[in-house]
């Protein structure tokens, strides 16, 4: 929270402000800082004068006190609330008008003609602002009431006495205080302008001296310059080429990561006053599928056209860069709110709902977006970009094609993920994994149809880690391949022992990751495990999820067919979480369909 309670801070900030809008912003804060205590003091004085001196009942004094306290609290709230400067100014004008109406109608009998002194003080203070809307408005209100008092003099008769002179004395003290503030503000502005003028004079003197030196040497340098012109042209062309290679993406012509980071650092320097700007991290969803299925040339063409589409939706002052692969970043420097940024990014996201046509073929894809905000999320370029990246990955976790703002818990999740990843590397070697077996019950036959092997991890340092927290990490690092082989081998070994001991006639079910199934050695690994454990293939059921077909339908089906040839059963787990359609099941070599609980929960019992 900025030091809005410090008058020195607000005065310094106002004097350093560039532009009418920012100056008006700090003027509004100064007005709130002065008026809020004034209301509280007026409330206290109202009790003292009304209850002590005038012997009025407390219930008669209380309503005025409540209004004064209410106005004071509202001005105090306005001191910290951020909103558009124009809106804030109009709201403050309305509050001051409300205060003047209340002052003229309810406080005249207490303060008497002192009312006009207080009104003039506030009008004088308001007229010292850059924007005169409050001063003009209050002047108009005061004039209206002045005319009204002249028309109804008997209604506002007042006997002068100590209660008249005391407010006058207080008004004089307040006037001295306000004039001191106004004098300090104007003095600071004067010295600031004087320093700027002196600096310009010095710069002019230095430039003039430099100009004389350059003019003196111009004839000598001209001959040398003519000799170097040809070399300069060649070097210039090379420099431009090197510059473009160093700072711009060769495919899209957009700023690369290095240039984008420089733009961010420049933006940080420009926003030292704390005004916000935004980093938007953009990633094309499932771009690997486009590269794998259509080739890298089509992938490059898609990225080029995606960049063109992004350019169409950004403003003149924004900076769009390509960070690499299918990742883009957008720097929004304009003074807009988070809601406005969200609306603009949503428009960009919706633009990806239209396909990109390449070689007469429509290519459909979506994009995920993560947003970080300066200074709320950080004041370092690399940190802000990393937080936007985290937010983008969180959008992907929520189902892709979404927009997410950075939240602190995302950093905590990354740190927790790093801890899990560091311990996961050696977990298999340290024998920290174990299996539990869940029975699968046949309702029709009223007996157990099989066992499902479930992986568990008991870490000495982290405790019991649920599969949902470490399986995805293992897939990202391809540790799932050796872990999955251990699960398959251990499950087959133990089930073989149970089978011989208890004469079991049902199967053992083992979950298989997408990364495992896409591994070129997976089928051979399964075959070897069956040979080593002596388990017949017909007693093994491998469970896969629909996500394997997102990666590569052709490769997945080929691997499943080879497994079917060995005599292994295939089960499709969590059906409905991706496609939710039965039409494509005819093309898949599966034996068992496990419907996701989302569908089961929606069934109603008759």
Backbone torsions as a table, in degrees:
resi	resn	phi	psi	omega
1	UNK	NA	128.7	-179.9
2	UNK	-70.1	163.7	-174.9
3	UNK	-81.0	64.5	179.8
4	UNK	-73.1	-10.3	175.9
5	UNK	-85.5	-6.8	-177.3
6	UNK	-99.1	116.6	178.1
7	UNK	-66.4	-36.5	178.2
8	UNK	-61.6	-42.7	179.3
9	UNK	-62.8	-44.5	-177.3
10	UNK	-67.3	-39.3	178.4
11	UNK	-64.6	-43.9	178.6
12	UNK	-63.2	-42.8	-179.8
13	UNK	-64.2	-38.8	179.5
14	UNK	-65.8	-41.4	-178.5
15	UNK	-69.2	-29.1	179.6
16	UNK	-86.8	-10.8	-175.1
17	UNK	-66.1	142.8	177.1
18	UNK	-113.6	117.4	179.7
19	UNK	107.8	150.8	-176.8
20	UNK	-66.1	-39.2	-175.1
21	UNK	-63.4	-47.6	-177.4
22	UNK	-68.8	-38.2	177.2
23	UNK	-62.2	-44.5	178.2
24	UNK	-61.3	-36.7	178.2
25	UNK	-57.1	-48.6	-178.5
26	UNK	-73.0	-31.3	174.7
27	UNK	-62.0	-39.9	177.2
28	UNK	-61.3	-42.5	-178.7
29	UNK	-66.0	-39.5	178.2
30	UNK	-63.5	-42.4	179.0
31	UNK	-60.9	-42.0	179.2
32	UNK	-66.3	-40.5	-178.7
33	UNK	-65.1	-33.2	179.5
34	UNK	-81.0	-43.2	-172.0
35	UNK	-72.8	-37.7	-177.5
36	UNK	-59.5	-52.2	176.6
37	UNK	-62.0	-35.2	178.9
38	UNK	-59.1	-41.4	178.8
39	UNK	-64.5	-41.7	-179.4
40	UNK	-65.3	-41.5	178.7
41	UNK	-65.9	-40.5	178.7
42	UNK	-62.2	-37.2	177.6
43	UNK	-63.2	-42.7	178.8
44	UNK	-64.5	-45.5	179.9
45	UNK	-63.4	-34.0	178.8
46	UNK	-62.7	-40.2	178.0
47	UNK	-66.1	-45.5	-177.1
48	UNK	-63.1	-46.5	-176.8
49	UNK	-71.5	-49.5	-175.2
50	UNK	-71.0	-42.8	-172.6
51	UNK	-86.7	-38.0	-174.2
52	UNK	-88.7	-53.2	-173.3
53	UNK	-81.9	-41.8	-175.9
54	UNK	-94.3	-2.6	178.2
55	UNK	54.1	38.0	177.7
56	UNK	-82.3	149.6	176.6
57	UNK	-62.2	150.0	-178.0
58	UNK	-62.3	-32.8	-179.8
59	UNK	-68.9	-24.9	177.0
60	UNK	-80.0	-30.4	179.6
61	UNK	-81.2	-31.5	-171.2
62	UNK	-59.1	-43.6	-177.9
63	UNK	-57.4	-42.8	178.8
64	UNK	-62.9	-41.7	178.5
65	UNK	-59.9	-42.6	-179.6
66	UNK	-62.5	-40.9	179.0
67	UNK	-64.0	-44.8	-179.2
68	UNK	-64.1	-44.0	178.2
69	UNK	-63.7	-40.1	178.8
70	UNK	-61.7	-45.5	177.9
71	UNK	-62.4	-41.4	178.8
72	UNK	-60.6	-42.9	179.8
73	UNK	-65.5	-41.3	179.8
74	UNK	-62.3	-44.5	177.7
75	UNK	-63.4	-35.7	178.6
76	UNK	-66.6	-39.1	177.0
77	UNK	-63.8	-42.6	-179.9
78	UNK	-62.5	-22.5	179.5
79	UNK	-64.2	-28.8	-174.5
80	UNK	-112.0	-18.1	-178.0
81	UNK	-75.9	135.2	176.9
82	UNK	-99.3	129.5	176.3
83	UNK	-154.6	176.6	177.6
84	UNK	-60.4	139.4	-174.9
85	UNK	-60.9	-41.2	-179.3
86	UNK	-62.5	-45.1	179.7
87	UNK	-63.4	-44.1	-178.9
88	UNK	-61.7	-42.2	-179.9
89	UNK	-62.0	-43.9	179.5
90	UNK	-66.4	-37.8	178.2
91	UNK	-66.1	-41.6	177.1
92	UNK	-63.6	-39.3	176.9
93	UNK	-58.3	-44.5	179.4
94	UNK	-62.7	-40.0	179.4
95	UNK	-64.9	-42.9	179.1
96	UNK	-65.7	-38.2	176.3
97	UNK	-62.3	-43.2	178.0
98	UNK	-59.9	-41.0	179.7
99	UNK	-65.7	-42.3	179.8
100	UNK	-64.5	-43.7	179.0
101	UNK	-60.6	-45.0	179.1
102	UNK	-64.0	-41.6	-177.6
103	UNK	-63.3	-45.7	-177.3
104	UNK	-71.5	-31.7	-174.0
105	UNK	-92.2	-25.8	-173.6
106	UNK	-118.0	-21.0	-174.2
107	UNK	-106.2	-4.1	-176.2
108	UNK	-63.9	-39.8	-177.7
109	UNK	-67.3	-19.2	179.0
110	UNK	-91.8	-48.1	-172.7
111	UNK	-96.8	-20.4	179.3
112	UNK	65.0	-146.6	-178.7
113	UNK	-60.0	-12.5	176.3
114	UNK	-59.4	-21.8	178.2
115	UNK	-52.6	-42.9	-176.8
116	UNK	-66.1	-34.0	178.2
117	UNK	-64.6	-46.6	179.6
118	UNK	-63.2	-39.8	179.3
119	UNK	-62.7	-45.5	-179.2
120	UNK	-64.4	-38.0	177.7
121	UNK	-59.3	-47.3	-177.5
122	UNK	-68.5	-36.6	177.4
123	UNK	-65.1	-41.7	179.3
124	UNK	-62.9	-41.5	177.9
125	UNK	-64.5	-40.6	-179.3
126	UNK	-68.2	-34.2	-178.3
127	UNK	-73.4	-11.5	176.4
128	UNK	-79.6	-7.8	-179.9
129	UNK	-77.5	160.3	176.4
130	UNK	-66.0	-49.1	176.4
131	UNK	-87.9	126.8	-173.1
132	UNK	-96.4	11.1	-172.6
133	UNK	-62.0	-39.2	179.4
134	UNK	-68.2	-45.0	-179.3
135	UNK	-61.4	-45.9	179.4
136	UNK	-63.7	-41.9	-178.2
137	UNK	-63.8	-47.5	-179.6
138	UNK	-66.0	-33.7	176.3
139	UNK	-62.4	-43.0	178.4
140	UNK	-62.8	-44.0	178.8
141	UNK	-61.5	-43.8	-179.9
142	UNK	-62.1	-41.8	179.5
143	UNK	-63.0	-41.4	179.7
144	UNK	-60.9	-46.5	-178.8
145	UNK	-69.9	-32.6	177.4
146	UNK	-61.3	-44.6	178.6
147	UNK	-64.9	-40.3	-178.8
148	UNK	-64.0	-40.3	179.3
149	UNK	-66.7	-35.0	178.4
150	UNK	-66.9	-36.1	-179.0
151	UNK	-73.0	-32.7	-177.4
152	UNK	-119.7	64.2	-173.6
153	UNK	-67.1	-35.7	-175.7
154	UNK	-68.9	-31.1	-178.9
155	UNK	-66.7	-22.6	-175.0
156	UNK	-121.1	35.9	175.3
157	UNK	-68.3	144.7	-177.8
158	UNK	-147.4	132.3	178.9
159	UNK	-93.8	122.4	-178.0
160	UNK	-72.6	150.9	-178.9
161	UNK	-177.9	-159.3	-178.9
162	UNK	-60.4	-33.5	-179.8
163	UNK	-71.8	-15.5	173.7
164	UNK	-86.7	-46.5	-175.4
165	UNK	-71.0	-32.4	179.8
166	UNK	-62.6	-48.7	175.4
167	UNK	-62.0	-35.4	178.4
168	UNK	-61.6	-41.8	179.4
169	UNK	-64.5	-43.4	178.0
170	UNK	-62.2	-39.5	179.5
171	UNK	-62.6	-39.4	178.4
172	UNK	-64.2	-40.3	178.0
173	UNK	-63.0	-44.2	178.6
174	UNK	-62.2	-40.2	179.5
175	UNK	-61.3	-43.3	178.7
176	UNK	-61.4	-41.6	179.9
177	UNK	-63.7	-46.5	-179.4
178	UNK	-65.7	-41.6	179.4
179	UNK	-64.8	-33.4	177.3
180	UNK	-64.2	-44.1	178.8
181	UNK	-63.3	-45.6	-179.7
182	UNK	-63.2	-40.1	178.8
183	UNK	-63.6	-44.2	-179.7
184	UNK	-63.1	-41.4	179.7
185	UNK	-62.3	-48.2	-178.3
186	UNK	-67.3	-35.7	178.3
187	UNK	-64.0	-45.2	179.1
188	UNK	-61.8	-40.9	178.4
189	UNK	-63.1	-40.5	-179.7
190	UNK	-62.3	-48.0	-178.1
191	UNK	-66.5	-34.3	177.0
192	UNK	-63.1	-45.0	177.6
193	UNK	-65.4	-37.9	179.8
194	UNK	-64.1	-42.5	178.2
195	UNK	-62.9	-41.5	178.1
196	UNK	-63.1	-41.2	179.9
197	UNK	-64.2	-43.2	179.0
198	UNK	-61.7	-40.2	179.8
199	UNK	-64.3	-40.1	178.2
200	UNK	-64.5	-38.0	178.5
201	UNK	-63.9	-44.2	179.0
202	UNK	-63.7	-42.5	178.6
203	UNK	-63.1	-39.5	178.6
204	UNK	-62.9	-42.1	179.4
205	UNK	-63.0	-43.4	179.9
206	UNK	-65.6	-40.9	-179.9
207	UNK	-65.0	-40.5	179.7
208	UNK	-64.1	-40.8	178.5
209	UNK	-64.5	-42.7	178.2
210	UNK	-64.0	-38.9	178.8
211	UNK	-60.7	-40.8	179.1
212	UNK	-63.6	-41.0	179.2
213	UNK	-65.3	-42.9	179.6
214	UNK	-64.3	-41.3	179.7
215	UNK	-63.1	-38.8	-179.6
216	UNK	-63.7	-38.7	-175.8
217	UNK	-93.7	2.1	-173.5
218	UNK	-61.9	-44.0	-177.3
219	UNK	-65.3	-38.8	179.7
220	UNK	-66.7	-41.0	-176.8
221	UNK	-76.1	-23.4	-176.1
222	UNK	-61.3	-43.8	-179.5
223	UNK	-65.0	-44.6	178.5
224	UNK	-65.0	-35.4	-179.6
225	UNK	-64.2	-39.6	179.2
226	UNK	-63.2	-35.7	179.7
227	UNK	-69.7	-31.0	-175.9
228	UNK	-92.1	-5.6	-175.4
229	UNK	-57.6	-45.1	-178.7
230	UNK	-63.1	-40.2	178.4
231	UNK	-67.3	-37.9	-179.0
232	UNK	-63.4	-41.7	-179.9
233	UNK	-60.8	-43.9	179.9
234	UNK	-66.2	-43.4	179.6
235	UNK	-65.3	-36.7	179.6
236	UNK	-61.9	-43.6	178.8
237	UNK	-63.6	-40.7	178.6
238	UNK	-67.0	-39.6	179.3
239	UNK	-63.6	-41.7	178.9
240	UNK	-62.5	-40.8	179.3
241	UNK	-65.8	-44.8	179.0
242	UNK	-65.3	-38.6	179.4
243	UNK	-63.4	-44.5	179.0
244	UNK	-63.8	-40.5	178.3
245	UNK	-65.8	-34.4	-176.7
246	UNK	-80.5	-31.8	-170.5
247	UNK	-121.3	-6.5	-177.4
248	UNK	-130.3	148.1	178.3
249	UNK	-75.1	129.2	-175.1
250	UNK	-70.0	-25.8	-177.4
251	UNK	-81.4	-48.1	-173.4
252	UNK	-102.1	-16.3	-175.4
253	UNK	77.5	5.5	178.8
254	UNK	-82.9	159.0	172.4
255	UNK	-56.8	137.5	177.7
256	UNK	-84.9	-172.7	-176.3
257	UNK	-58.8	-42.7	-177.4
258	UNK	-62.6	-47.2	179.0
259	UNK	-65.6	-39.1	-179.6
260	UNK	-62.7	-40.1	178.2
261	UNK	-64.6	-38.1	176.5
262	UNK	-63.0	-42.1	178.4
263	UNK	-62.7	-38.3	177.9
264	UNK	-64.1	-43.4	179.2
265	UNK	-63.9	-38.8	175.1
266	UNK	-62.1	-41.1	180.0
267	UNK	-64.5	-37.3	176.8
268	UNK	-61.7	-41.4	177.3
269	UNK	-64.1	-36.5	-178.6
270	UNK	-73.8	-20.6	-175.6
271	UNK	-112.6	36.7	177.7
272	UNK	-67.4	-16.4	177.5
273	UNK	-76.2	-3.2	178.0
274	UNK	91.5	2.6	176.8
275	UNK	-67.9	141.1	-171.0
276	UNK	-76.8	151.7	162.6
277	UNK	-141.1	171.7	-167.1
278	UNK	-131.7	142.5	173.7
279	UNK	-113.2	123.4	180.0
280	UNK	-113.3	117.6	179.2
281	UNK	-96.9	127.5	-173.4
282	UNK	-122.1	131.1	178.7
283	UNK	-135.5	130.1	178.3
284	UNK	-72.2	127.0	-178.9
285	UNK	-73.6	135.8	174.1
286	UNK	55.6	36.5	179.7
287	UNK	-67.8	-29.3	178.5
288	UNK	-58.3	-35.4	179.1
289	UNK	-63.3	-39.0	178.7
290	UNK	-64.3	-45.7	178.5
291	UNK	-61.8	-44.9	-175.1
292	UNK	-70.8	-35.4	-175.1
293	UNK	-91.3	-32.6	-174.6
294	UNK	-111.5	-10.2	179.1
295	UNK	99.5	158.9	-175.4
296	UNK	-71.3	-28.0	178.3
297	UNK	-65.8	-44.4	176.0
298	UNK	-64.1	-37.8	177.5
299	UNK	-60.5	-43.7	178.0
300	UNK	-63.8	-41.5	178.4
301	UNK	-63.1	-37.2	178.8
302	UNK	-65.4	-44.2	179.0
303	UNK	-60.7	-42.1	179.8
304	UNK	-60.4	-45.2	-179.3
305	UNK	-72.9	-32.6	175.3
306	UNK	-63.8	-39.0	177.4
307	UNK	-63.7	-41.0	177.1
308	UNK	-61.1	-40.7	179.8
309	UNK	-65.5	-40.3	178.8
310	UNK	-64.2	-40.6	180.0
311	UNK	-59.0	-33.5	-176.5
312	UNK	-69.5	-16.2	-173.9
313	UNK	-113.2	11.1	179.5
314	UNK	-111.2	157.7	-179.3
315	UNK	-88.7	171.1	-173.5
316	UNK	-60.3	-41.1	-175.3
317	UNK	-84.9	-6.7	-179.7
318	UNK	-77.0	157.3	178.9
319	UNK	-120.3	120.2	177.7
320	UNK	-108.7	130.3	179.5
321	UNK	-133.8	157.0	173.3
322	UNK	-107.5	120.6	-175.2
323	UNK	-87.6	-15.8	179.8
324	UNK	139.0	148.1	177.6
325	UNK	59.0	-125.1	-179.7
326	UNK	-104.9	23.2	-175.8
327	UNK	-109.4	131.3	177.1
328	UNK	-123.5	162.9	175.4
329	UNK	-139.6	143.0	-178.4
330	UNK	-124.9	127.4	177.5
331	UNK	-104.8	113.8	-179.5
332	UNK	-103.6	105.2	-176.0
333	UNK	-94.2	-10.5	-175.2
334	UNK	-67.9	149.1	-178.9
335	UNK	-79.0	78.0	179.1
336	UNK	-124.3	165.0	-176.7
337	UNK	-84.5	170.1	177.9
338	UNK	-63.5	-36.2	179.4
339	UNK	-63.9	-41.9	179.9
340	UNK	-66.5	-38.7	176.0
341	UNK	-62.6	-43.2	-179.7
342	UNK	-60.7	-41.8	179.1
343	UNK	-61.7	-44.5	-179.4
344	UNK	-64.4	-43.1	-179.5
345	UNK	-67.4	-36.6	177.0
346	UNK	-62.8	-37.0	176.6
347	UNK	-63.1	-40.7	177.3
348	UNK	-64.1	-44.5	-179.7
349	UNK	-59.7	-43.8	-179.4
350	UNK	-65.9	-27.7	179.6
351	UNK	-64.8	-25.4	178.6
352	UNK	-76.7	-5.1	175.6
353	UNK	-71.3	-17.2	175.1
354	UNK	-87.4	135.4	-177.6
355	UNK	-71.6	159.5	173.2
356	UNK	-105.7	125.4	-175.8
357	UNK	-94.2	122.9	178.6
358	UNK	-133.7	126.8	-178.6
359	UNK	53.4	45.0	178.9
360	UNK	61.1	23.1	179.6
361	UNK	-125.6	129.0	178.5
362	UNK	-82.2	126.1	179.6
363	UNK	-112.8	121.3	-178.1
364	UNK	-102.2	134.3	173.7
365	UNK	-159.6	166.7	178.0
366	UNK	-123.7	-178.3	178.9
367	UNK	-140.9	148.4	176.4
368	UNK	-111.2	145.3	-172.2
369	UNK	-130.0	136.5	173.0
370	UNK	-125.0	140.2	-174.3
371	UNK	-127.8	131.2	169.9
372	UNK	-117.6	153.9	-171.8
373	UNK	-125.0	128.1	170.4
374	UNK	-92.7	137.0	1.1
375	UNK	-96.6	5.6	-173.9
376	UNK	-59.2	-41.4	-174.7
377	UNK	-96.1	-11.8	-179.6
378	UNK	160.4	168.1	-180.0
379	UNK	-127.4	23.3	178.4
380	UNK	-125.4	137.2	-174.5
381	UNK	-60.5	-48.4	-178.0
382	UNK	-64.6	-36.3	178.9
383	UNK	-66.9	-46.1	-179.8
384	UNK	-61.5	-41.2	179.5
385	UNK	-67.3	-39.6	178.8
386	UNK	-65.3	-39.4	179.2
387	UNK	-67.0	-38.6	176.3
388	UNK	-64.0	-37.9	176.6
389	UNK	-62.6	-44.1	177.3
390	UNK	-58.8	-44.3	-179.0
391	UNK	-62.8	-38.9	178.7
392	UNK	-63.0	-43.3	178.7
393	UNK	-66.8	-31.2	175.2
394	UNK	-66.8	-37.2	175.8
395	UNK	-61.6	-38.9	177.0
396	UNK	-65.9	-39.0	178.3
397	UNK	-62.9	-32.2	-180.0
398	UNK	-80.6	6.7	175.3
399	UNK	117.8	7.9	179.6
400	UNK	66.6	171.8	179.3
401	UNK	54.4	42.7	-178.5
402	UNK	-136.4	170.6	178.6
403	UNK	-123.8	129.0	179.7
404	UNK	-132.6	134.6	170.7
405	UNK	-84.8	150.9	178.2
406	UNK	-66.4	138.0	173.8
407	UNK	-128.4	147.2	-177.1
408	UNK	-56.3	-31.0	-178.1
409	UNK	-64.9	-22.2	178.8
410	UNK	-64.6	-39.8	176.9
411	UNK	-64.3	-39.4	178.5
412	UNK	-63.6	-38.6	178.4
413	UNK	-65.0	-39.1	178.7
414	UNK	-64.0	-43.4	179.3
415	UNK	-65.0	-40.2	177.2
416	UNK	-64.6	-39.0	178.1
417	UNK	-63.6	-39.7	179.4
418	UNK	-64.8	-39.0	178.1
419	UNK	-64.3	-44.0	178.5
420	UNK	-62.6	-42.9	-178.0
421	UNK	-62.8	-40.0	-178.5
422	UNK	-66.7	-34.1	179.2
423	UNK	-84.4	-25.1	-177.1
424	UNK	-69.0	-27.7	-175.3
425	UNK	-59.0	-40.6	-176.3
426	UNK	-107.0	6.3	-176.2
427	UNK	-62.4	-40.0	-179.3
428	UNK	-67.4	-43.0	179.6
429	UNK	-64.6	-34.3	-179.6
430	UNK	-85.3	3.3	177.2
431	UNK	58.5	47.3	179.6
432	UNK	-92.7	-7.5	179.6
433	UNK	-90.8	150.8	171.5
434	UNK	-150.3	165.1	-177.2
435	UNK	-113.2	145.9	167.2
436	UNK	-121.1	153.1	-175.3
437	UNK	-117.6	125.8	-178.7
438	UNK	-108.2	124.1	-179.2
439	UNK	-71.2	145.2	173.5
440	UNK	-109.2	119.5	-171.0
441	UNK	-105.1	134.0	177.3
442	UNK	-91.8	117.9	-179.2
443	UNK	-69.3	-40.3	-177.7
444	UNK	-65.4	-47.0	-177.1
445	UNK	-87.2	-9.1	179.0
446	UNK	54.1	47.7	175.6
447	UNK	-157.9	167.4	178.7
448	UNK	-69.2	129.4	179.4
449	UNK	-99.5	-13.1	-179.5
450	UNK	172.9	176.1	176.0
451	UNK	-120.3	142.4	176.3
452	UNK	-110.5	123.9	179.8
453	UNK	-82.8	124.9	-178.5
454	UNK	-117.6	131.7	-176.8
455	UNK	-84.1	137.4	175.1
456	UNK	-131.8	149.9	-179.1
457	UNK	-128.1	117.8	176.7
458	UNK	-109.0	101.2	-179.2
459	UNK	-92.3	132.3	177.6
460	UNK	-60.9	-32.1	-177.7
461	UNK	-89.5	-39.5	-173.2
462	UNK	-101.5	-10.3	-177.8
463	UNK	84.4	-159.1	179.9
464	UNK	-78.1	118.5	-178.0
465	UNK	-103.6	121.6	178.3
466	UNK	-64.1	148.7	179.5
467	UNK	-57.0	-34.9	-178.5
468	UNK	-61.2	-19.7	-178.1
469	UNK	-92.6	-23.3	-175.8
470	UNK	-119.2	-14.7	-178.8
471	UNK	-64.5	-45.7	-178.3
472	UNK	-64.0	-37.6	178.3
473	UNK	-64.8	-41.3	178.2
474	UNK	-63.4	-35.2	178.5
475	UNK	-68.9	-41.4	-179.4
476	UNK	-62.0	-35.6	-178.5
477	UNK	-96.6	4.7	-179.0
478	UNK	61.3	16.4	172.1
479	UNK	-70.6	-15.8	-179.3
480	UNK	-64.8	-23.0	-179.2
481	UNK	-67.6	-54.6	176.2
482	UNK	-67.4	-35.1	178.2
483	UNK	-65.2	-44.4	179.4
484	UNK	-62.9	-37.8	177.1
485	UNK	-64.3	-39.5	177.8
486	UNK	-63.3	-42.6	179.0
487	UNK	-61.2	-47.5	-178.5
488	UNK	-62.0	-45.8	-177.5
489	UNK	-66.8	-45.5	-178.6
490	UNK	-64.3	-42.7	180.0
491	UNK	-62.7	-43.4	-179.4
492	UNK	-67.3	-40.9	-180.0
493	UNK	-62.3	-49.0	-177.9
494	UNK	-67.5	-40.6	-179.8
495	UNK	-65.6	-35.6	177.0
496	UNK	-61.9	-41.3	177.8
497	UNK	-63.6	-46.5	179.4
498	UNK	-62.9	-38.9	-177.7
499	UNK	-62.2	-45.1	-180.0
500	UNK	-70.9	-34.0	-176.1
501	UNK	-78.6	-40.1	-174.3
502	UNK	-111.6	4.0	177.9
503	UNK	57.4	50.7	-179.7
504	UNK	-74.7	139.2	-179.8
505	UNK	-114.6	15.2	177.7
506	UNK	-114.0	-174.1	-169.0
507	UNK	-106.5	167.6	170.6
508	UNK	-108.3	132.6	-177.2
509	UNK	-108.5	131.3	-178.0
510	UNK	-127.4	131.0	178.0
511	UNK	-76.6	139.4	-179.0
512	UNK	-121.9	127.7	178.7
513	UNK	-74.9	156.0	175.3
514	UNK	-59.1	-40.0	179.9
515	UNK	-62.3	-39.1	178.1
516	UNK	-64.2	-48.0	-175.8
517	UNK	-64.6	-32.9	179.7
518	UNK	-79.8	-9.1	177.8
519	UNK	-70.8	131.4	-174.7
520	UNK	-66.5	-19.0	-178.6
521	UNK	-98.7	7.5	-172.5
522	UNK	-65.9	-47.4	-178.1
523	UNK	-60.1	-41.9	178.3
524	UNK	-64.6	-36.9	178.1
525	UNK	-63.2	-44.4	178.9
526	UNK	-62.2	-44.0	179.8
527	UNK	-59.8	-42.8	-178.9
528	UNK	-67.6	-39.4	178.1
529	UNK	-61.1	-43.2	178.7
530	UNK	-63.2	-40.3	179.1
531	UNK	-66.8	-42.2	-176.9
532	UNK	-69.1	-36.7	-176.4
533	UNK	-89.9	-17.2	-179.2
534	UNK	77.3	11.4	179.4
535	UNK	-80.3	132.6	178.2
536	UNK	-69.7	139.5	-177.4
537	UNK	-57.4	-30.0	-176.6
538	UNK	-68.4	-16.9	178.7
539	UNK	-93.6	6.7	179.7
540	UNK	-112.6	129.2	175.3
541	UNK	-122.5	126.0	178.7
542	UNK	-103.1	128.6	-179.3
543	UNK	-100.7	127.9	176.8
544	UNK	-122.1	165.6	177.0
545	UNK	-113.4	165.0	-178.4
546	UNK	-62.7	-20.8	-176.2
547	UNK	-63.5	-21.7	-180.0
548	UNK	-63.3	-27.9	-177.3
549	UNK	-82.2	-14.0	173.2
550	UNK	-71.3	-41.2	-178.3
551	UNK	-63.8	-52.1	179.9
552	UNK	-167.1	103.2	179.8
553	UNK	-59.9	-43.2	-175.9
554	UNK	-64.2	-49.1	-178.4
555	UNK	-66.8	-37.4	-179.4
556	UNK	-65.6	-47.2	179.9
557	UNK	-62.6	-39.3	178.9
558	UNK	-61.8	-44.2	179.3
559	UNK	-64.6	-40.0	179.8
560	UNK	-66.3	-38.4	177.5
561	UNK	-62.6	-41.2	178.1
562	UNK	-64.8	-38.0	176.9
563	UNK	-67.3	-37.3	178.2
564	UNK	-64.1	-34.7	178.6
565	UNK	-63.5	-28.7	177.7
566	UNK	-75.4	-12.4	-178.4
567	UNK	97.8	10.6	-178.5
568	UNK	-84.6	141.5	176.2
569	UNK	-85.4	148.4	179.8
570	UNK	-121.2	129.8	176.8
571	UNK	-117.0	137.6	176.9
572	UNK	-99.9	112.6	-174.1
573	UNK	-94.0	155.3	175.7
574	UNK	54.6	40.9	-179.0
575	UNK	-62.0	134.8	177.3
576	UNK	105.8	-11.0	-178.7
577	UNK	-79.2	-16.0	-178.8
578	UNK	-117.7	-64.3	-173.4
579	UNK	-92.7	-39.3	-178.9
580	UNK	56.7	36.6	-178.5
581	UNK	-140.0	139.6	-180.0
582	UNK	-88.9	-12.0	-171.6
583	UNK	-64.8	-33.5	-175.0
584	UNK	-86.4	-6.5	-178.1
585	UNK	-66.5	-25.8	-178.8
586	UNK	-62.5	-25.1	-177.6
587	UNK	-89.3	-3.8	-174.1
588	UNK	-104.5	135.0	179.6
589	UNK	-82.5	71.3	-177.8
590	UNK	-117.5	153.9	179.8
591	UNK	-107.6	-30.6	-174.5
592	UNK	-131.3	138.8	178.2
593	UNK	-117.2	118.3	178.7
594	UNK	-105.3	111.1	-175.0
595	UNK	-80.8	136.2	-178.9
596	UNK	-63.3	146.5	-176.3
597	UNK	-64.1	-19.8	177.4
598	UNK	-59.5	-39.6	178.6
599	UNK	-73.7	-39.2	-177.9
600	UNK	-66.1	-36.9	-178.6
601	UNK	-67.7	-23.3	-177.2
602	UNK	-85.2	-8.7	179.3
603	UNK	-72.8	137.6	177.7
604	UNK	-105.2	137.0	179.1
605	UNK	-84.4	131.5	178.3
606	UNK	-87.5	NA	NA
